[in-house]
Amino acid sequence: MNNTFLNSMPVLVQDYLNYLISTKGKSDLTVQGYALDIQIFFRFMMIRRGLVSKDTPFDKIDIHALDLDFFKTVRLEDAYAFLAYCQRERGNNSAARARKAVSIKRFYRYLSLDQRYLEKNPLQDLESPKLKKSQPKYLTLDQSKDLLQCVDGNFRERDYCILTLFLNCGLRLSELVGLNLSDIRSDNTMHILGKGNKERTVYLNNACQSALRRYLQVRPADGLQDRNALFISRNHRRISVRAVQDIVEKFLKKAGLSDQGFSVHKLRHTAATLMYQYGQVDVLLLKEILGHENLSTTEIYTHVVDSQLRSAVEANPLSGLSPSDAQEN
């Protein structure tokens, strides 16, 4: 995390963010998200408490000097007012507001339970906005094949390998970008460093082995800034998150899939869904493959498309039995 941004936070918030990284093993990206939410909340609270002039731009409000005495003044109604403000003034949807609710609630849990600075957590009963449950969006098997078949260009082997790992292993974008040569093992497994620095092993199927073998034959070896990086950009650096997003968007468009809401993360959804539908993968095994912390996160992939549900019902041997047939028997 940027030190300038970290130092702009109240000291107790800095302590909390360092605690998340050093003790809880949260990634820098996750901690930065918490920090931004907490920053917005306390800027809102300074306005609510009348501590800044009305003409002060919101993003210029300095919260660095806030201390425990100020944090003790926060009440449950303040948090609900904040969530209402985020919806009304910032246009946050229910998912964004729910994340903010979690961020400030966990900070106050840290103050009250972990550090015992507060006798009671004022946000303990804070309820998050209800989220609409929706099935994950994913490519069908045929769409996945179309996507792979349209890969071409000067970096064909690299780009094909990237898409193959996404579609077969269900990697997160950050996990793929962070892959090193040393993560590819001789026993056809791959070491993954996931969210919160949690490690897991993914087995490479024939498609992944073949794609990796072809890519490694053409992977640049000279003039590299990071010699251990698996995927190399055209500038001989470790490939960036934005570059991978561009690659996926490019070939989604070429495959005629760019206007259907697909993205890099939807390829992870695709891998999970195809494994569950076609591989008869137990949900607990799927949880391990994807590196989920909670089983409830994995269970969204256990949905079955309507046509399969219909086929299952129609396959019942009683499906063709009419009332008259039953009465005759």
Contacts in CASP RR format, 6 or more apart in sequence:
PFRMAT RR
TARGET T0000
AUTHOR 0000-0000-0000
METHOD contacts of the structure
MODEL  1
MNNTFLNSMPVLVQDYLNYLISTKGKSDLTVQGYALDIQIFFRFMMIRRG
LVSKDTPFDKIDIHALDLDFFKTVRLEDAYAFLAYCQRERGNNSAARARK
AVSIKRFYRYLSLDQRYLEKNPLQDLESPKLKKSQPKYLTLDQSKDLLQC
VDGNFRERDYCILTLFLNCGLRLSELVGLNLSDIRSDNTMHILGKGNKER
TVYLNNACQSALRRYLQVRPADGLQDRNALFISRNHRRISVRAVQDIVEK
FLKKAGLSDQGFSVHKLRHTAATLMYQYGQVDVLLLKEILGHENLSTTEI
YTHVVDSQLRSAVEANPLSGLSPSDAQEN
1 17 0 8 1.000
1 21 0 8 1.000
1 28 0 8 1.000
1 31 0 8 1.000
1 32 0 8 1.000
1 35 0 8 1.000
5 32 0 8 1.000
5 35 0 8 1.000
6 14 0 8 1.000
6 17 0 8 1.000
6 35 0 8 1.000
7 14 0 8 1.000
7 64 0 8 1.000
8 39 0 8 1.000
8 62 0 8 1.000
8 63 0 8 1.000
8 64 0 8 1.000
9 17 0 8 1.000
9 35 0 8 1.000
9 38 0 8 1.000
9 39 0 8 1.000
9 63 0 8 1.000
9 64 0 8 1.000
10 42 0 8 1.000
10 63 0 8 1.000
10 64 0 8 1.000
10 65 0 8 1.000
10 66 0 8 1.000
10 67 0 8 1.000
11 67 0 8 1.000
12 67 0 8 1.000
12 68 0 8 1.000
12 71 0 8 1.000
12 111 0 8 1.000
12 117 0 8 1.000
13 35 0 8 1.000
13 38 0 8 1.000
13 42 0 8 1.000
13 107 0 8 1.000
16 107 0 8 1.000
16 110 0 8 1.000
16 111 0 8 1.000
17 31 0 8 1.000
17 34 0 8 1.000
17 35 0 8 1.000
19 110 0 8 1.000
19 114 0 8 1.000
20 26 0 8 1.000
20 30 0 8 1.000
20 31 0 8 1.000
20 34 0 8 1.000
21 28 0 8 1.000
21 31 0 8 1.000
24 196 0 8 1.000
25 196 0 8 1.000
25 197 0 8 1.000
26 34 0 8 1.000
26 196 0 8 1.000
27 174 0 8 1.000
27 194 0 8 1.000
27 195 0 8 1.000
27 196 0 8 1.000
27 197 0 8 1.000
29 174 0 8 1.000
30 195 0 8 1.000
30 196 0 8 1.000
33 103 0 8 1.000
34 103 0 8 1.000
34 106 0 8 1.000
34 107 0 8 1.000
37 99 0 8 1.000
37 100 0 8 1.000
37 103 0 8 1.000
37 104 0 8 1.000
38 103 0 8 1.000
38 104 0 8 1.000
38 107 0 8 1.000
39 63 0 8 1.000
40 86 0 8 1.000
40 90 0 8 1.000
40 100 0 8 1.000
41 79 0 8 1.000
41 82 0 8 1.000
41 100 0 8 1.000
41 103 0 8 1.000
41 104 0 8 1.000
42 63 0 8 1.000
42 66 0 8 1.000
43 58 0 8 1.000
43 59 0 8 1.000
43 61 0 8 1.000
43 63 0 8 1.000
44 81 0 8 1.000
44 82 0 8 1.000
44 85 0 8 1.000
45 70 0 8 1.000
45 74 0 8 1.000
45 78 0 8 1.000
45 82 0 8 1.000
46 52 0 8 1.000
46 61 0 8 1.000
46 63 0 8 1.000
46 66 0 8 1.000
47 58 0 8 1.000
47 61 0 8 1.000
48 78 0 8 1.000
48 81 0 8 1.000
49 73 0 8 1.000
52 61 0 8 1.000
68 111 0 8 1.000
68 117 0 8 1.000
71 108 0 8 1.000
71 111 0 8 1.000
71 117 0 8 1.000
71 118 0 8 1.000
72 118 0 8 1.000
74 108 0 8 1.000
74 122 0 8 1.000
74 123 0 8 1.000
75 122 0 8 1.000
76 122 0 8 1.000
76 123 0 8 1.000
76 125 0 8 1.000
76 126 0 8 1.000
79 101 0 8 1.000
79 104 0 8 1.000
79 105 0 8 1.000
79 123 0 8 1.000
79 126 0 8 1.000
80 126 0 8 1.000
82 100 0 8 1.000
82 104 0 8 1.000
83 97 0 8 1.000
83 100 0 8 1.000
83 101 0 8 1.000
83 129 0 8 1.000
86 92 0 8 1.000
86 96 0 8 1.000
86 97 0 8 1.000
86 100 0 8 1.000
87 97 0 8 1.000
92 100 0 8 1.000
94 129 0 8 1.000
94 130 0 8 1.000
94 131 0 8 1.000
94 132 0 8 1.000
95 131 0 8 1.000
97 128 0 8 1.000
97 129 0 8 1.000
98 128 0 8 1.000
98 129 0 8 1.000
98 131 0 8 1.000
101 126 0 8 1.000
101 127 0 8 1.000
101 128 0 8 1.000
101 129 0 8 1.000
102 128 0 8 1.000
104 123 0 8 1.000
104 126 0 8 1.000
105 123 0 8 1.000
105 124 0 8 1.000
105 126 0 8 1.000
108 118 0 8 1.000
108 121 0 8 1.000
108 122 0 8 1.000
108 123 0 8 1.000
108 124 0 8 1.000
109 121 0 8 1.000
109 123 0 8 1.000
109 124 0 8 1.000
111 117 0 8 1.000
111 118 0 8 1.000
111 121 0 8 1.000
112 118 0 8 1.000
112 119 0 8 1.000
112 120 0 8 1.000
112 121 0 8 1.000
112 124 0 8 1.000
113 121 0 8 1.000
135 300 0 8 1.000
135 303 0 8 1.000
136 266 0 8 1.000
136 269 0 8 1.000
136 272 0 8 1.000
136 273 0 8 1.000
136 300 0 8 1.000
136 301 0 8 1.000
136 303 0 8 1.000
137 261 0 8 1.000
137 262 0 8 1.000
137 266 0 8 1.000
137 269 0 8 1.000
138 266 0 8 1.000
138 269 0 8 1.000
138 270 0 8 1.000
138 272 0 8 1.000
138 273 0 8 1.000
138 274 0 8 1.000
139 147 0 8 1.000
139 167 0 8 1.000
139 257 0 8 1.000
139 262 0 8 1.000
139 266 0 8 1.000
139 267 0 8 1.000
139 270 0 8 1.000
141 274 0 8 1.000
141 278 0 8 1.000
143 255 0 8 1.000
143 257 0 8 1.000
144 167 0 8 1.000
144 270 0 8 1.000
144 274 0 8 1.000
146 255 0 8 1.000
146 256 0 8 1.000
146 257 0 8 1.000
147 163 0 8 1.000
147 167 0 8 1.000
147 251 0 8 1.000
147 252 0 8 1.000
147 255 0 8 1.000
147 257 0 8 1.000
148 160 0 8 1.000
148 163 0 8 1.000
148 164 0 8 1.000
148 167 0 8 1.000
149 255 0 8 1.000
150 251 0 8 1.000
150 254 0 8 1.000
150 255 0 8 1.000
151 159 0 8 1.000
151 160 0 8 1.000
151 163 0 8 1.000
151 251 0 8 1.000
153 159 0 8 1.000
155 234 0 8 1.000
157 211 0 8 1.000
157 214 0 8 1.000
157 215 0 8 1.000
157 217 0 8 1.000
157 218 0 8 1.000
158 215 0 8 1.000
158 218 0 8 1.000
158 219 0 8 1.000
158 231 0 8 1.000
158 232 0 8 1.000
159 247 0 8 1.000
159 251 0 8 1.000
160 211 0 8 1.000
160 214 0 8 1.000
160 215 0 8 1.000
161 211 0 8 1.000
161 212 0 8 1.000
161 214 0 8 1.000
161 215 0 8 1.000
161 231 0 8 1.000
162 176 0 8 1.000
162 231 0 8 1.000
162 244 0 8 1.000
162 247 0 8 1.000
162 248 0 8 1.000
163 247 0 8 1.000
163 248 0 8 1.000
163 251 0 8 1.000
163 267 0 8 1.000
164 207 0 8 1.000
164 208 0 8 1.000
164 211 0 8 1.000
165 171 0 8 1.000
165 176 0 8 1.000
165 208 0 8 1.000
165 211 0 8 1.000
166 176 0 8 1.000
166 248 0 8 1.000
166 264 0 8 1.000
166 267 0 8 1.000
166 268 0 8 1.000
166 270 0 8 1.000
166 271 0 8 1.000
167 267 0 8 1.000
167 270 0 8 1.000
167 271 0 8 1.000
167 274 0 8 1.000
168 204 0 8 1.000
168 205 0 8 1.000
168 207 0 8 1.000
168 208 0 8 1.000
168 271 0 8 1.000
169 190 0 8 1.000
169 202 0 8 1.000
169 204 0 8 1.000
169 208 0 8 1.000
169 271 0 8 1.000
169 289 0 8 1.000
170 267 0 8 1.000
170 268 0 8 1.000
170 271 0 8 1.000
170 272 0 8 1.000
170 289 0 8 1.000
170 290 0 8 1.000
171 192 0 8 1.000
171 202 0 8 1.000
171 268 0 8 1.000
171 271 0 8 1.000
172 194 0 8 1.000
172 195 0 8 1.000
172 265 0 8 1.000
172 268 0 8 1.000
173 241 0 8 1.000
173 244 0 8 1.000
173 245 0 8 1.000
173 264 0 8 1.000
173 265 0 8 1.000
174 194 0 8 1.000
174 195 0 8 1.000
174 241 0 8 1.000
175 192 0 8 1.000
175 193 0 8 1.000
175 194 0 8 1.000
176 231 0 8 1.000
176 244 0 8 1.000
177 231 0 8 1.000
177 238 0 8 1.000
177 239 0 8 1.000
177 240 0 8 1.000
177 241 0 8 1.000
177 244 0 8 1.000
178 193 0 8 1.000
178 229 0 8 1.000
178 230 0 8 1.000
178 238 0 8 1.000
179 190 0 8 1.000
179 192 0 8 1.000
179 229 0 8 1.000
179 230 0 8 1.000
179 231 0 8 1.000
180 228 0 8 1.000
180 229 0 8 1.000
180 230 0 8 1.000
181 228 0 8 1.000
181 229 0 8 1.000
181 230 0 8 1.000
182 191 0 8 1.000
182 228 0 8 1.000
183 190 0 8 1.000
183 191 0 8 1.000
183 192 0 8 1.000
183 193 0 8 1.000
183 230 0 8 1.000
184 190 0 8 1.000
184 204 0 8 1.000
184 212 0 8 1.000
184 230 0 8 1.000
185 191 0 8 1.000
188 203 0 8 1.000
188 204 0 8 1.000
188 209 0 8 1.000
189 201 0 8 1.000
189 202 0 8 1.000
189 203 0 8 1.000
189 204 0 8 1.000
190 201 0 8 1.000
190 202 0 8 1.000
190 203 0 8 1.000
190 204 0 8 1.000
190 208 0 8 1.000
191 199 0 8 1.000
191 200 0 8 1.000
191 201 0 8 1.000
192 199 0 8 1.000
192 200 0 8 1.000
192 201 0 8 1.000
192 202 0 8 1.000
192 291 0 8 1.000
193 199 0 8 1.000
194 200 0 8 1.000
194 291 0 8 1.000
195 291 0 8 1.000
195 293 0 8 1.000
198 291 0 8 1.000
198 293 0 8 1.000
200 288 0 8 1.000
200 289 0 8 1.000
200 291 0 8 1.000
202 289 0 8 1.000
204 212 0 8 1.000
219 232 0 8 1.000
220 232 0 8 1.000
220 236 0 8 1.000
223 236 0 8 1.000
224 232 0 8 1.000
224 236 0 8 1.000
224 237 0 8 1.000
225 236 0 8 1.000
225 237 0 8 1.000
225 238 0 8 1.000
226 237 0 8 1.000
226 238 0 8 1.000
229 237 0 8 1.000
229 238 0 8 1.000
229 239 0 8 1.000
231 238 0 8 1.000
231 239 0 8 1.000
231 244 0 8 1.000
232 238 0 8 1.000
232 239 0 8 1.000
233 239 0 8 1.000
233 240 0 8 1.000
233 243 0 8 1.000
244 264 0 8 1.000
245 263 0 8 1.000
245 264 0 8 1.000
248 263 0 8 1.000
248 264 0 8 1.000
248 267 0 8 1.000
249 258 0 8 1.000
249 263 0 8 1.000
252 258 0 8 1.000
252 262 0 8 1.000
268 290 0 8 1.000
269 301 0 8 1.000
272 286 0 8 1.000
272 289 0 8 1.000
272 290 0 8 1.000
272 298 0 8 1.000
272 301 0 8 1.000
273 301 0 8 1.000
273 303 0 8 1.000
275 281 0 8 1.000
275 286 0 8 1.000
275 289 0 8 1.000
276 283 0 8 1.000
276 286 0 8 1.000
276 301 0 8 1.000
276 302 0 8 1.000
277 304 0 8 1.000
277 305 0 8 1.000
277 308 0 8 1.000
281 289 0 8 1.000
283 295 0 8 1.000
283 298 0 8 1.000
283 299 0 8 1.000
283 301 0 8 1.000
283 302 0 8 1.000
284 295 0 8 1.000
286 298 0 8 1.000
286 301 0 8 1.000
287 295 0 8 1.000
287 297 0 8 1.000
287 298 0 8 1.000
290 298 0 8 1.000
292 298 0 8 1.000
304 312 0 8 1.000
313 319 0 8 1.000
END
